[in-house]
Amino acid sequence: MSSNFDTVALMDNLVDGGFSERQVKSLASALYQLIESQLVTKHDLELAFARFELKMVSYMFTLLVLQSGVTAALFKLLH
């Protein structure tokens, strides 16, 4: 998974702010891991949408079949 997280810029800013090299590396590594573990990509969203779309089509088909059955039963009862 790739991200636009610029660790070099972050590290430079932290060093300029007074953090030690060791603190900067540790913090940058922790932030990078956190971002990478929580990042949602376009591909992830496309997969989720495809699953959602499939479920909706399935539900709509089920409702159509049920509606047809109820309509046929009511038609048979009333005629």
N, CA, C and O atoms as CSV, one atom per row, in Angstrom:
chain,resi,resn,atom,element,x,y,z
A,1,MET,N,N,0.848,-1.154,0.000
A,1,MET,CA,C,0.000,0.000,0.000
A,1,MET,C,C,0.904,1.230,0.000
A,1,MET,O,O,1.844,1.314,0.790
A,2,SER,N,N,0.630,2.141,-0.848
A,2,SER,CA,C,1.468,3.337,-0.899
A,2,SER,C,C,0.673,4.533,-0.397
A,2,SER,O,O,-0.553,4.571,-0.501
A,3,SER,N,N,1.383,5.494,0.142
A,3,SER,CA,C,0.722,6.705,0.620
A,3,SER,C,C,1.566,7.911,0.255
A,3,SER,O,O,2.691,7.783,-0.229
A,4,ASN,N,N,1.014,9.058,0.492
A,4,ASN,CA,C,1.725,10.307,0.212
A,4,ASN,C,C,2.367,10.861,1.475
A,4,ASN,O,O,2.657,12.055,1.546
A,5,PHE,N,N,2.590,10.023,2.456
A,5,PHE,CA,C,3.190,10.443,3.719
A,5,PHE,C,C,4.671,10.712,3.505
A,5,PHE,O,O,5.428,9.792,3.195
A,6,ASP,N,N,5.089,11.947,3.666
A,6,ASP,CA,C,6.474,12.359,3.421
A,6,ASP,C,C,7.260,12.298,4.730
A,6,ASP,O,O,7.260,13.250,5.511
A,7,THR,N,N,7.925,11.172,4.958
A,7,THR,CA,C,8.665,10.994,6.206
A,7,THR,C,C,9.860,11.937,6.293
A,7,THR,O,O,10.205,12.399,7.381
A,8,VAL,N,N,10.487,12.222,5.172
A,8,VAL,CA,C,11.660,13.108,5.184
A,8,VAL,C,C,11.254,14.515,5.636
A,8,VAL,O,O,11.922,15.120,6.475
A,9,ALA,N,N,10.170,15.021,5.081
A,9,ALA,CA,C,9.699,16.358,5.475
A,9,ALA,C,C,9.305,16.371,6.943
A,9,ALA,O,O,9.602,17.330,7.654
A,10,LEU,N,N,8.644,15.327,7.403
A,10,LEU,CA,C,8.263,15.243,8.808
A,10,LEU,C,C,9.499,15.250,9.697
A,10,LEU,O,O,9.562,15.972,10.692
A,11,MET,N,N,10.481,14.432,9.322
A,11,MET,CA,C,11.705,14.339,10.112
A,11,MET,C,C,12.449,15.682,10.145
A,11,MET,O,O,12.943,16.096,11.194
A,12,ASP,N,N,12.523,16.343,9.015
A,12,ASP,CA,C,13.174,17.662,8.965
A,12,ASP,C,C,12.475,18.659,9.884
A,12,ASP,O,O,13.127,19.407,10.612
A,13,ASN,N,N,11.125,18.663,9.842
A,13,ASN,CA,C,10.363,19.592,10.680
A,13,ASN,C,C,10.573,19.300,12.164
A,13,ASN,O,O,10.696,20.222,12.971
A,14,LEU,N,N,10.614,18.026,12.519
A,14,LEU,CA,C,10.805,17.668,13.924
A,14,LEU,C,C,12.209,18.021,14.413
A,14,LEU,O,O,12.382,18.503,15.532
A,15,VAL,N,N,13.211,17.775,13.561
A,15,VAL,CA,C,14.583,18.136,13.928
A,15,VAL,C,C,14.694,19.649,14.089
A,15,VAL,O,O,15.325,20.132,15.030
A,16,ASP,N,N,14.086,20.391,13.178
A,16,ASP,CA,C,14.084,21.859,13.276
A,16,ASP,C,C,13.363,22.329,14.544
A,16,ASP,O,O,13.671,23.389,15.089
A,17,GLY,N,N,12.397,21.522,15.003
A,17,GLY,CA,C,11.637,21.868,16.204
A,17,GLY,C,C,12.326,21.475,17.506
A,17,GLY,O,O,11.821,21.766,18.590
A,18,GLY,N,N,13.469,20.818,17.404
A,18,GLY,CA,C,14.220,20.513,18.613
A,18,GLY,C,C,14.214,19.053,19.050
A,18,GLY,O,O,14.769,18.723,20.098
A,19,PHE,N,N,13.599,18.180,18.269
A,19,PHE,CA,C,13.614,16.760,18.619
A,19,PHE,C,C,14.977,16.162,18.276
A,19,PHE,O,O,15.652,16.614,17.351
A,20,SER,N,N,15.372,15.133,19.039
A,20,SER,CA,C,16.629,14.450,18.731
A,20,SER,C,C,16.426,13.525,17.538
A,20,SER,O,O,15.295,13.172,17.203
A,21,GLU,N,N,17.512,13.139,16.907
A,21,GLU,CA,C,17.456,12.239,15.741
A,21,GLU,C,C,16.759,10.925,16.112
A,21,GLU,O,O,15.964,10.394,15.336
A,22,ARG,N,N,17.063,10.417,17.290
A,22,ARG,CA,C,16.456,9.150,17.740
A,22,ARG,C,C,14.947,9.305,17.933
A,22,ARG,O,O,14.184,8.431,17.523
A,23,GLN,N,N,14.509,10.397,18.546
A,23,GLN,CA,C,13.086,10.663,18.745
A,23,GLN,C,C,12.370,10.810,17.399
A,23,GLN,O,O,11.271,10.293,17.202
A,24,VAL,N,N,13.008,11.510,16.504
A,24,VAL,CA,C,12.421,11.759,15.188
A,24,VAL,C,C,12.204,10.448,14.440
A,24,VAL,O,O,11.131,10.225,13.880
A,25,LYS,N,N,13.209,9.585,14.428
A,25,LYS,CA,C,13.082,8.304,13.720
A,25,LYS,C,C,11.987,7.445,14.328
A,25,LYS,O,O,11.204,6.821,13.612
A,26,SER,N,N,11.937,7.417,15.640
A,26,SER,CA,C,10.938,6.620,16.335
A,26,SER,C,C,9.523,7.140,16.057
A,26,SER,O,O,8.619,6.363,15.749
A,27,LEU,N,N,9.344,8.436,16.167
A,27,LEU,CA,C,8.037,9.040,15.929
A,27,LEU,C,C,7.605,8.890,14.472
A,27,LEU,O,O,6.450,8.560,14.202
A,28,ALA,N,N,8.506,9.126,13.544
A,28,ALA,CA,C,8.176,8.996,12.125
A,28,ALA,C,C,7.786,7.559,11.794
A,28,ALA,O,O,6.841,7.330,11.039
A,29,SER,N,N,8.502,6.603,12.350
A,29,SER,CA,C,8.194,5.199,12.110
A,29,SER,C,C,6.816,4.839,12.663
A,29,SER,O,O,6.030,4.165,11.998
A,30,ALA,N,N,6.531,5.290,13.877
A,30,ALA,CA,C,5.228,5.002,14.487
A,30,ALA,C,C,4.089,5.633,13.691
A,30,ALA,O,O,3.062,4.995,13.464
A,31,LEU,N,N,4.267,6.877,13.268
A,31,LEU,CA,C,3.227,7.550,12.477
A,31,LEU,C,C,3.020,6.874,11.132
A,31,LEU,O,O,1.886,6.718,10.680
A,32,TYR,N,N,4.107,6.475,10.493
A,32,TYR,CA,C,4.002,5.806,9.200
A,32,TYR,C,C,3.232,4.496,9.336
A,32,TYR,O,O,2.364,4.198,8.516
A,33,GLN,N,N,3.545,3.714,10.365
A,33,GLN,CA,C,2.851,2.444,10.578
A,33,GLN,C,C,1.367,2.667,10.859
A,33,GLN,O,O,0.520,1.926,10.360
A,34,LEU,N,N,1.054,3.687,11.657
A,34,LEU,CA,C,-0.337,4.001,11.965
A,34,LEU,C,C,-1.099,4.405,10.710
A,34,LEU,O,O,-2.207,3.927,10.467
A,35,ILE,N,N,-0.506,5.274,9.928
A,35,ILE,CA,C,-1.168,5.726,8.702
A,35,ILE,C,C,-1.369,4.569,7.733
A,35,ILE,O,O,-2.452,4.418,7.167
A,36,GLU,N,N,-0.350,3.761,7.536
A,36,GLU,CA,C,-0.448,2.632,6.609
A,36,GLU,C,C,-1.487,1.610,7.057
A,36,GLU,O,O,-2.163,1.011,6.220
A,37,SER,N,N,-1.623,1.402,8.361
A,37,SER,CA,C,-2.582,0.407,8.842
A,37,SER,C,C,-4.019,0.910,8.750
A,37,SER,O,O,-4.948,0.104,8.691
A,38,GLN,N,N,-4.216,2.211,8.737
A,38,GLN,CA,C,-5.562,2.781,8.720
A,38,GLN,C,C,-5.953,3.370,7.364
A,38,GLN,O,O,-7.085,3.827,7.202
A,39,LEU,N,N,-5.061,3.370,6.410
A,39,LEU,CA,C,-5.306,4.004,5.126
A,39,LEU,C,C,-6.279,3.186,4.279
A,39,LEU,O,O,-6.147,1.967,4.172
A,40,VAL,N,N,-7.237,3.853,3.691
A,40,VAL,CA,C,-8.175,3.224,2.771
A,40,VAL,C,C,-7.825,3.715,1.371
A,40,VAL,O,O,-7.776,4.918,1.116
A,41,THR,N,N,-7.585,2.771,0.472
A,41,THR,CA,C,-7.219,3.136,-0.891
A,41,THR,C,C,-8.441,3.158,-1.794
A,41,THR,O,O,-9.524,2.716,-1.412
A,42,LYS,N,N,-8.250,3.669,-2.971
A,42,LYS,CA,C,-9.324,3.684,-3.963
A,42,LYS,C,C,-9.757,2.257,-4.281
A,42,LYS,O,O,-10.944,1.984,-4.459
A,43,HIS,N,N,-8.793,1.356,-4.349
A,43,HIS,CA,C,-9.098,-0.052,-4.619
A,43,HIS,C,C,-9.970,-0.645,-3.506
A,43,HIS,O,O,-10.914,-1.383,-3.788
A,44,ASP,N,N,-9.657,-0.325,-2.239
A,44,ASP,CA,C,-10.468,-0.796,-1.116
A,44,ASP,C,C,-11.908,-0.297,-1.242
A,44,ASP,O,O,-12.859,-1.050,-1.035
A,45,LEU,N,N,-12.050,0.970,-1.581
A,45,LEU,CA,C,-13.392,1.543,-1.734
A,45,LEU,C,C,-14.153,0.918,-2.895
A,45,LEU,O,O,-15.356,0.680,-2.793
A,46,GLU,N,N,-13.461,0.652,-3.994
A,46,GLU,CA,C,-14.105,0.015,-5.142
A,46,GLU,C,C,-14.591,-1.387,-4.794
A,46,GLU,O,O,-15.687,-1.779,-5.194
A,47,LEU,N,N,-13.783,-2.147,-4.052
A,47,LEU,CA,C,-14.197,-3.486,-3.635
A,47,LEU,C,C,-15.411,-3.425,-2.710
A,47,LEU,O,O,-16.352,-4.205,-2.860
A,48,ALA,N,N,-15.386,-2.507,-1.763
A,48,ALA,CA,C,-16.508,-2.365,-0.839
A,48,ALA,C,C,-17.778,-1.965,-1.590
A,48,ALA,O,O,-18.860,-2.476,-1.303
A,49,PHE,N,N,-17.646,-1.060,-2.540
A,49,PHE,CA,C,-18.807,-0.639,-3.316
A,49,PHE,C,C,-19.344,-1.778,-4.176
A,49,PHE,O,O,-20.558,-1.938,-4.308
A,50,ALA,N,N,-18.451,-2.568,-4.757
A,50,ALA,CA,C,-18.888,-3.703,-5.575
A,50,ALA,C,C,-19.663,-4.722,-4.732
A,50,ALA,O,O,-20.685,-5.251,-5.169
A,51,ARG,N,N,-19.163,-4.991,-3.516
A,51,ARG,CA,C,-19.879,-5.912,-2.615
A,51,ARG,C,C,-21.251,-5.344,-2.246
A,51,ARG,O,O,-22.249,-6.065,-2.234
A,52,PHE,N,N,-21.286,-4.051,-1.946
A,52,PHE,CA,C,-22.542,-3.401,-1.597
A,52,PHE,C,C,-23.530,-3.470,-2.758
A,52,PHE,O,O,-24.711,-3.765,-2.576
A,53,GLU,N,N,-23.025,-3.196,-3.937
A,53,GLU,CA,C,-23.863,-3.221,-5.135
A,53,GLU,C,C,-24.436,-4.618,-5.366
A,53,GLU,O,O,-25.613,-4.755,-5.702
A,54,LEU,N,N,-23.622,-5.647,-5.190
A,54,LEU,CA,C,-24.071,-7.026,-5.350
A,54,LEU,C,C,-25.151,-7.372,-4.332
A,54,LEU,O,O,-26.138,-8.026,-4.671
A,55,LYS,N,N,-24.970,-6.939,-3.091
A,55,LYS,CA,C,-25.984,-7.193,-2.069
A,55,LYS,C,C,-27.297,-6.500,-2.417
A,55,LYS,O,O,-28.370,-7.082,-2.258
A,56,MET,N,N,-27.214,-5.263,-2.888
A,56,MET,CA,C,-28.426,-4.519,-3.218
A,56,MET,C,C,-29.184,-5.190,-4.373
A,56,MET,O,O,-30.411,-5.282,-4.339
A,57,VAL,N,N,-28.466,-5.649,-5.376
A,57,VAL,CA,C,-29.107,-6.337,-6.491
A,57,VAL,C,C,-29.766,-7.621,-5.999
A,57,VAL,O,O,-30.877,-7.958,-6.408
A,58,SER,N,N,-29.071,-8.327,-5.121
A,58,SER,CA,C,-29.617,-9.562,-4.556
A,58,SER,C,C,-30.892,-9.281,-3.763
A,58,SER,O,O,-31.886,-9.993,-3.911
A,59,TYR,N,N,-30.865,-8.246,-2.922
A,59,TYR,CA,C,-32.053,-7.889,-2.144
A,59,TYR,C,C,-33.204,-7.462,-3.052
A,59,TYR,O,O,-34.357,-7.829,-2.825
A,60,MET,N,N,-32.879,-6.692,-4.069
A,60,MET,CA,C,-33.932,-6.240,-4.981
A,60,MET,C,C,-34.563,-7.418,-5.712
A,60,MET,O,O,-35.782,-7.458,-5.885
A,61,PHE,N,N,-33.751,-8.374,-6.139
A,61,PHE,CA,C,-34.276,-9.555,-6.814
A,61,PHE,C,C,-35.166,-10.361,-5.870
A,61,PHE,O,O,-36.239,-10.820,-6.264
A,62,THR,N,N,-34.724,-10.532,-4.631
A,62,THR,CA,C,-35.516,-11.257,-3.635
A,62,THR,C,C,-36.851,-10.574,-3.402
A,62,THR,O,O,-37.887,-11.236,-3.342
A,63,LEU,N,N,-36.834,-9.264,-3.270
A,63,LEU,CA,C,-38.082,-8.526,-3.081
A,63,LEU,C,C,-38.991,-8.636,-4.297
A,63,LEU,O,O,-40.211,-8.720,-4.154
A,64,LEU,N,N,-38.414,-8.637,-5.480
A,64,LEU,CA,C,-39.210,-8.786,-6.696
A,64,LEU,C,C,-39.905,-10.142,-6.728
A,64,LEU,O,O,-41.082,-10.233,-7.077
A,65,VAL,N,N,-39.183,-11.187,-6.367
A,65,VAL,CA,C,-39.756,-12.541,-6.349
A,65,VAL,C,C,-40.862,-12.619,-5.298
A,65,VAL,O,O,-41.935,-13.162,-5.559
A,66,LEU,N,N,-40.596,-12.071,-4.107
A,66,LEU,CA,C,-41.615,-12.078,-3.053
A,66,LEU,C,C,-42.852,-11.282,-3.467
A,66,LEU,O,O,-43.981,-11.713,-3.233
A,67,GLN,N,N,-42.639,-10.146,-4.070
A,67,GLN,CA,C,-43.764,-9.316,-4.514
A,67,GLN,C,C,-44.583,-10.054,-5.565
A,67,GLN,O,O,-45.813,-10.012,-5.537
A,68,SER,N,N,-43.914,-10.724,-6.481
A,68,SER,CA,C,-44.625,-11.484,-7.512
A,68,SER,C,C,-45.436,-12.607,-6.888
A,68,SER,O,O,-46.572,-12.858,-7.289
A,69,GLY,N,N,-44.846,-13.287,-5.899
A,69,GLY,CA,C,-45.565,-14.370,-5.218
A,69,GLY,C,C,-46.772,-13.870,-4.467
A,69,GLY,O,O,-47.837,-14.486,-4.524
A,70,VAL,N,N,-46.628,-12.770,-3.767
A,70,VAL,CA,C,-47.750,-12.198,-3.019
A,70,VAL,C,C,-48.832,-11.722,-3.979
A,70,VAL,O,O,-50.018,-11.929,-3.724
A,71,THR,N,N,-48.443,-11.097,-5.058
A,71,THR,CA,C,-49.403,-10.621,-6.051
A,71,THR,C,C,-50.160,-11.789,-6.683
A,71,THR,O,O,-51.374,-11.713,-6.868
A,72,ALA,N,N,-49.449,-12.867,-7.014
A,72,ALA,CA,C,-50.099,-14.049,-7.590
A,72,ALA,C,C,-51.046,-14.672,-6.589
A,72,ALA,O,O,-52.150,-15.070,-6.960
A,73,ALA,N,N,-50.650,-14.770,-5.331
A,73,ALA,CA,C,-51.519,-15.352,-4.301
A,73,ALA,C,C,-52.763,-14.510,-4.098
A,73,ALA,O,O,-53.866,-15.047,-4.001
A,74,LEU,N,N,-52.600,-13.202,-4.033
A,74,LEU,CA,C,-53.769,-12.316,-3.872
A,74,LEU,C,C,-54.671,-12.370,-5.093
A,74,LEU,O,O,-55.895,-12.375,-4.958
A,75,PHE,N,N,-54.096,-12.411,-6.263
A,75,PHE,CA,C,-54.898,-12.504,-7.480
A,75,PHE,C,C,-55.711,-13.795,-7.488
A,75,PHE,O,O,-56.885,-13.790,-7.860
A,76,LYS,N,N,-55.092,-14.897,-7.079
A,76,LYS,CA,C,-55.775,-16.202,-7.041
A,76,LYS,C,C,-56.877,-16.175,-5.982
A,76,LYS,O,O,-57.954,-16.723,-6.217
A,77,LEU,N,N,-56.646,-15.560,-4.837
A,77,LEU,CA,C,-57.663,-15.497,-3.785
A,77,LEU,C,C,-58.837,-14.628,-4.176
A,77,LEU,O,O,-59.980,-14.933,-3.836
A,78,LEU,N,N,-58.568,-13.561,-4.882
A,78,LEU,CA,C,-59.640,-12.616,-5.205
A,78,LEU,C,C,-60.424,-12.969,-6.459
A,78,LEU,O,O,-61.469,-12.373,-6.719
A,79,HIS,N,N,-59.942,-13.921,-7.235
A,79,HIS,CA,C,-60.661,-14.281,-8.468
A,79,HIS,C,C,-61.139,-15.662,-8.436
A,79,HIS,O,O,-61.762,-16.122,-9.393
